[in-house]
Amino acid sequence: MKRRKGSKEVFDGYFKFEGRYIWYYGYKTKDNDTLHLYLEEKLHVEEEKDFLERIENGSKVYTIE
């Protein structure tokens, strides 16, 4: 199954949890287990901002690579 980065078409749907919208999709692994993936965009943006700020502040632990 090919997924297009940044497209909501890849998700099976969304639900509201504690006032936030969570996108999700699930698929079967090669071991026939079901894997569910979730995306909460606000949290994603906050984590990305925090990561980039650490890089800009000279952290040797975090790099773009």
N, C-alpha and C positions, 0 to 999 in steps of 0.2 A: 504494500500500500504506500503510495508516494504522498508525502505531506509537503504542502507549500508553506514555507516559512512566512509567518505574519498573516496568514489567511484564517479567518474564523470558519471557513468551509470544512476544515479538517476536524473540527470538534463535533461530538454527538449532540451537544446541547450545553445548557448552563443552568445553574440554580442560584438562589439567593441564600446567603448564610451570614447572619449577623449584619445585615445591611449591605453586604458586598456581593457582587456577582462573580461567580466562579465558573469558568469554562471547563469542560471535561471531555475526555474521550477514552475509550477502552479498546483493547485488542488482545488477541490470543498470542501467547509466546510460542516458541517452537516446542516447549514442553507442555503445551496445551493449558497453561495457567492463564488467567485473565489479569492483565495489567491495566490499571486505571491511572491516567495522567490528568493533572489539574493545573489550571493557570488562573492566578488572581493578579490581574494586570497592575493594580496599584502597588501591591507588594513587590512585584517584579521591578517596577520602576524605582521604588525606594531602595531595593537591594542593589540595583545597578548604579544608582547615584552614590550610595555608600562605598561601593567597590571603587568607582572612579575617583572619589575624593581621597581614598586611602592611597591610590597611586599618585595623585597630584601632591599629596603631603609627604611623599618620599618614602613610603613604606617599602622595605626591601622584601617583604613577604608577598606582596601583591604586584603583579605585572600584567600588562595587556596580553602578553604571550600566554 
